[in-house]
C-alpha cells in the first residue's frame, strides 16, 4: 500500500468513525412525537385505567393491551410516559441485587426503572404476578427500551 492509499484509507476510517459516533449519540430510540405514538399512549392509558374495573372481581384479569407492540416507545422521555400513564406503580433496580420498591413521587429514583401493572390478581395476598410495562432507563431521563415483562 503506497502513501496515497494509506491517506485515503485513514480518511475513510475517520469519516466512518464520525458518522457512527454521530448516529449513536443522537438516536435514543424509536419514539417520535407523532399521532401514532400519541394514539398508542392513549390506548395504553385507557387499558391501565380499566384494569381495576374490567372482568370478574373473583378472577385474575390481564389487559388485552399486553399484545400491543410497545417497542416503538423506546427513547421516550420518562416524564412523557408518566404524563401519559400516570405515576409509576413500582420501581425496579437495574440489577437483581439492587433494591426495588414503590415510588415516593410520580417517578422512580433515577437509578431505578418505572413500571406499570397491566393485570389484577383476584387474590391480592397471594399474587403470582403478571404483565408489567417497564421503562428500562439505565440511569437516564428517557427509556432506553420500553417492553412487557412478567413480574413474579
RANOR-V235467 format. One record per pair of residues at least 24 apart in sequence whose C-alpha atoms are under 8 Angstrom apart, sorted by the first residue. I is the first residue (numbers start at 1). GAP is how many residues later the second one is. Records with the same first field share a line. If there is no record, write none. Layout:
# RANOR-V235467
I = GAP / GAP
This chain:
# RANOR-V235467
28 = 46 / 47 / 116
29 = 43 / 44 / 45 / 46 / 47 / 115 / 116
30 = 41 / 42 / 43 / 44 / 45
31 = 41 / 42 / 43 / 44 / 45
32 = 41 / 44
37 = 35 / 36
41 = 40 / 43 / 44
42 = 42
44 = 41
45 = 39 / 40
47 = 71
48 = 37 / 69 / 70
51 = 67 / 68 / 69
52 = 68
57 = 65
58 = 64 / 65
59 = 62 / 63
60 = 59 / 60 / 61 / 62 / 63
61 = 58 / 59 / 60 / 61
62 = 56 / 57 / 58 / 68 / 69
63 = 55 / 56
65 = 53
66 = 52 / 65 / 82
70 = 76 / 77 / 78
71 = 74 / 75 / 76
72 = 74
73 = 72 / 73
74 = 69 / 70 / 71 / 72
75 = 67 / 68 / 69 / 70
76 = 66 / 67 / 68
77 = 64 / 65 / 66
78 = 29 / 57 / 59 / 63 / 64 / 65
79 = 28 / 62 / 63
82 = 24 / 25
88 = 26 / 27 / 28
89 = 25 / 26 / 27 / 28
90 = 24 / 25 / 26
91 = 24
94 = 44
110 = 27 / 29 / 30 / 31
111 = 27 / 28
112 = 25 / 26 / 27
113 = 24 / 25
128 = 24
